[in-house]
Each structure stands twice: as C-alpha cells, then as structure tokens.
Amino acid sequence: MHGEDYSLESGRFAVDPDGLAFLGRANDVDCKRLGSFINLPAQRLECLSDSTRGRIVRRFARAMKKNARISAFVQQLGADPALAVDPRYQGYFTCFNAQQYYEAHDVLEDLWLSARDENYLFFKGLIQIAGAFVHLQKQFQHPEHPKHRPRMRPAVRLFELGSKNLAPYGPLHLHLDVAALLRMCGHYTAEIIASKFERNPWQPTNAPQLRLLPA
C-alpha cells in the first residue's frame, strides 16, 4: 500500500504518490484497486451503497489533489541538496521563516503522513509548533474578531504538545537546534500565560526564524 494506513471510519485515506487516474462512477468503481489504496477489502467496498463509494472516491481524489499541489509547491521552494534531507522538511523552514505558518504545517504534514519512522514524533512536534504560530498570527491580524480573539489558549496548548514531542530529539536533530527551539516555545508560552492569555507576543517584525545547521 502507498502512504499511510487509514480506516474508512476515520474518513481519512492514504495518498498514492503515483496518482490514481480514474476510479469511475460510484457504481463502476474498481473496488479491488480502491481497496488496495485505502486498506479495505474489495468485498467490503462492494457491499457499500453507490453513494458511499462515491463519497470515498471524492475524498480520495481531494487528498490526491492536495498531495500534488504540495509537491509542486515544494519544488518551487527549492532545497539544498547538501543537507541530504527531504525537500518537504526543508520546505517547512522556508515557509516558517516567511511567516507562512499554515503552508509550513501542510508541507511537513505531507511528509509526516507518508511514513511512520523514527522521526514521526519529531515531525509531529514541528507541525504543532507551526500550528501554534498560525493561532498567534491570526489573533494578531484580527484581535477583536470573535473567532480569532480566543486563539491564545490553543496556541499555548500546541506549544506544549509540540515541545513534548520534540524534547526527546534534543539537543540537535536533522540539522535543527532542538534545544533552542524548545527555549523559544517556552518563552512564548510563559509570556502568554503571564498575561493571563491577553497579550500576544508575536508580531511580524519580531517573528522567529528557524535555521537548519549545515551538514
């Protein structure tokens, strides 16, 4: 199977990096082929209604389109071959340093979902840190908006979760100064809590930069 194993019940499916050109209409779906991609027996798919199979196909197609968009985006970002790491990992830092936190999250998530190896929690922690900065950035841009005003607490929560996942990889991992990143997360968390979740320490002019150390 390509990609990660997801269940039908979760509504999430593995992405085939080679693409699935055509699955057909719901009642003409190649159940054996589709089942191989989403880790479900063809017999089970054949028992589903046409509408349910159609929903599976549409979800799968959306996931594949996102994967293709991210692949093209990462190619545009460029990568340093001397570092000998996945371009999506490097792309995370390129986006992060450009204050494109949502894009950083998505680029690394694409790598995180593709395999479960020794870096699984490391990537997860970095994704959570990017998510924390998404919250801070949105709150800074729309401080009085009812949707964005309460973003300080979820930001702190993501800083804490991300730090917990990153801590075992310190002090240095995959060219990243993990110890310095953990100190930065602790600083942001402490400032927000000290203000009783009222003051946002993030501003575009003082946004942090994360640099990969040379090989």
C-alpha positions as CSV (number, residue, x, y, z in Angstrom):
1,M,0.0,0.0,0.0
2,H,1.2,3.6,-0.7
3,G,1.2,6.1,2.0
4,E,-0.3,5.6,5.5
5,D,-2.9,3.2,6.5
6,Y,-6.3,4.9,7.3
7,S,-9.6,3.4,8.1
8,L,-12.9,4.0,6.4
9,E,-14.4,5.0,9.7
10,S,-11.9,7.8,10.2
11,G,-12.8,9.3,6.8
12,R,-9.1,9.7,6.0
13,F,-7.3,7.8,3.3
14,A,-3.7,7.2,2.1
15,V,-2.5,9.2,-0.8
16,D,-1.0,7.4,-3.7
17,P,2.1,9.4,-4.8
18,D,1.9,8.0,-8.3
19,G,-1.7,9.1,-8.8
20,L,-4.9,7.2,-9.4
21,A,-6.1,8.4,-12.8
22,F,-9.7,7.3,-12.8
23,L,-11.9,5.3,-10.4
24,G,-15.1,5.6,-12.4
25,R,-18.6,6.5,-11.3
26,A,-19.7,5.1,-7.9
27,N,-21.3,2.0,-9.4
28,D,-18.4,1.3,-11.7
29,V,-15.6,1.8,-9.1
30,D,-12.7,-0.7,-9.3
31,C,-13.2,-1.9,-5.7
32,K,-10.1,-4.1,-5.7
33,R,-7.9,-1.2,-6.8
34,L,-9.5,1.3,-4.5
35,G,-9.4,-1.1,-1.6
36,S,-5.6,-1.6,-2.1
37,F,-5.1,2.2,-1.6
38,I,-7.3,2.7,1.4
39,N,-6.6,-0.7,3.1
40,L,-10.1,-2.1,2.8
41,P,-11.1,-5.5,1.4
42,A,-12.7,-5.2,-2.0
43,Q,-15.6,-7.3,-0.7
44,R,-16.4,-4.7,1.9
45,L,-16.4,-1.9,-0.6
46,E,-18.7,-3.9,-2.9
47,C,-21.2,-4.1,0.0
48,L,-21.4,-0.4,0.3
49,S,-24.0,1.7,-1.4
50,D,-23.2,3.6,-4.6
51,S,-23.4,6.9,-2.7
52,T,-21.0,5.8,0.0
53,R,-18.5,4.5,-2.6
54,G,-18.9,7.8,-4.4
55,R,-18.0,9.7,-1.3
56,I,-14.9,7.6,-0.8
57,V,-13.8,8.3,-4.4
58,R,-14.3,12.1,-4.0
59,R,-12.4,12.2,-0.7
60,F,-9.6,10.2,-2.2
61,A,-9.4,12.5,-5.2
62,R,-9.3,15.6,-2.9
63,A,-6.4,14.0,-0.9
64,M,-4.5,13.3,-4.1
65,K,-5.0,16.8,-5.5
66,K,-3.7,18.3,-2.2
67,N,-0.7,16.0,-2.4
68,A,0.0,17.1,-6.0
69,R,-0.3,20.8,-5.0
70,I,2.1,20.4,-2.2
71,S,4.6,18.5,-4.4
72,A,4.5,21.3,-6.9
73,F,4.8,24.0,-4.1
74,V,7.8,22.3,-2.6
75,Q,9.6,22.2,-6.0
76,Q,9.1,25.9,-6.3
77,L,10.7,26.5,-2.9
78,G,13.9,24.8,-3.8
79,A,16.1,22.8,-1.5
80,D,19.8,22.5,-0.5
81,P,21.0,19.0,-1.6
82,A,24.0,19.3,0.7
83,L,21.7,18.8,3.7
84,A,20.6,15.4,2.4
85,V,17.1,15.7,3.9
86,D,13.6,15.5,2.4
87,P,12.7,18.7,0.4
88,R,9.4,18.8,2.4
89,Y,11.4,19.1,5.6
90,Q,13.5,21.9,4.2
91,G,10.3,23.5,2.8
92,Y,8.8,23.6,6.3
93,F,11.6,26.0,7.4
94,T,11.4,28.1,4.2
95,C,7.7,28.6,4.8
96,F,8.1,29.2,8.6
97,N,10.7,31.9,8.1
98,A,8.5,33.6,5.6
99,Q,5.7,33.7,8.2
100,Q,3.7,31.2,6.1
101,Y,2.8,29.0,9.1
102,Y,-0.2,27.3,7.5
103,E,1.9,26.3,4.5
104,A,4.7,25.1,6.7
105,H,2.2,22.9,8.6
106,D,0.8,21.5,5.3
107,V,4.2,20.8,3.7
108,L,5.6,18.9,6.7
109,E,2.3,17.1,7.3
110,D,2.6,15.7,3.8
111,L,5.9,14.1,4.8
112,W,4.6,13.1,8.3
113,L,1.7,11.2,6.8
114,S,3.8,9.3,4.3
115,A,5.7,7.1,6.7
116,R,6.0,6.2,10.4
117,D,9.6,6.0,11.3
118,E,11.9,7.3,14.0
119,N,11.1,10.9,13.0
120,Y,7.4,10.6,13.3
121,L,7.0,12.4,16.6
122,F,9.7,14.9,15.6
123,F,7.8,16.0,12.6
124,K,4.5,15.9,14.6
125,G,6.1,18.3,17.1
126,L,7.2,20.7,14.4
127,I,3.7,20.6,12.8
128,Q,2.2,21.5,16.2
129,I,4.6,24.4,16.6
130,A,3.6,25.8,13.2
131,G,0.0,25.4,14.3
132,A,0.7,27.5,17.4
133,F,2.0,30.3,15.2
134,V,-1.0,30.1,12.9
135,H,-3.1,30.9,16.0
136,L,-0.8,33.8,17.1
137,Q,-0.7,35.2,13.6
138,K,-4.5,35.1,13.1
139,Q,-5.0,36.6,16.6
140,F,-2.6,39.4,15.7
141,Q,-4.3,40.1,12.4
142,H,-7.9,40.1,13.8
143,P,-7.6,40.8,17.6
144,E,-11.2,41.8,18.0
145,H,-12.8,39.1,15.8
146,P,-14.9,36.7,17.9
147,K,-13.3,33.7,16.1
148,H,-9.7,34.8,16.4
149,R,-9.7,36.6,19.7
150,P,-9.6,33.4,21.8
151,R,-6.7,31.8,19.9
152,M,-4.1,32.3,22.7
153,R,-5.1,29.2,24.7
154,P,-5.0,26.8,21.8
155,A,-1.6,28.3,20.8
156,V,-0.2,27.6,24.3
157,R,-1.6,24.1,24.1
158,L,0.1,23.4,20.8
159,F,3.4,24.9,22.1
160,E,3.2,22.4,25.0
161,L,2.3,19.4,22.8
162,G,4.9,20.3,20.3
163,S,7.6,20.7,22.9
164,K,6.7,17.4,24.5
165,N,7.1,15.6,21.1
166,L,10.4,17.4,20.3
167,A,12.1,17.1,23.6
168,P,13.4,13.5,23.1
169,Y,15.2,14.6,20.0
170,G,17.3,17.3,21.6
171,P,19.7,18.9,21.6
172,L,20.3,18.6,17.9
173,H,18.4,16.5,15.3
174,L,18.2,16.6,11.5
175,H,20.3,19.8,11.4
176,L,17.9,21.6,13.8
177,D,18.9,23.1,17.1
178,V,16.0,21.5,19.0
179,A,17.2,22.8,22.4
180,A,16.9,26.4,21.1
181,L,13.5,25.8,19.6
182,L,12.3,24.4,22.9
183,R,13.5,27.5,24.7
184,M,11.7,29.7,22.2
185,C,8.5,27.8,22.7
186,G,8.9,28.1,26.4
187,H,9.4,31.8,26.1
188,Y,6.2,32.3,24.1
189,T,4.2,30.1,26.4
190,A,5.5,31.9,29.5
191,E,4.7,35.3,28.1
192,I,1.1,34.4,27.1
193,I,0.4,32.7,30.5
194,A,1.9,35.7,32.4
195,S,-0.5,38.0,30.6
196,K,-3.5,35.7,31.5
197,F,-3.8,34.9,27.8
198,E,-4.5,38.6,27.0
199,R,-1.3,39.7,25.3
200,N,0.0,38.2,22.0
201,P,3.9,38.2,22.0
202,W,4.0,37.6,18.2
203,Q,4.4,40.4,15.8
204,P,5.6,40.4,12.1
205,T,8.6,42.5,13.0
206,N,9.9,40.1,15.6
207,A,8.7,36.8,14.2
208,P,11.2,34.0,15.0
209,Q,13.5,32.4,12.4
210,L,14.4,28.7,12.4
211,R,17.7,27.8,10.6
212,L,19.0,24.4,9.6
213,L,22.6,24.0,10.6
214,P,25.0,23.0,7.8
215,A,26.0,19.3,7.3
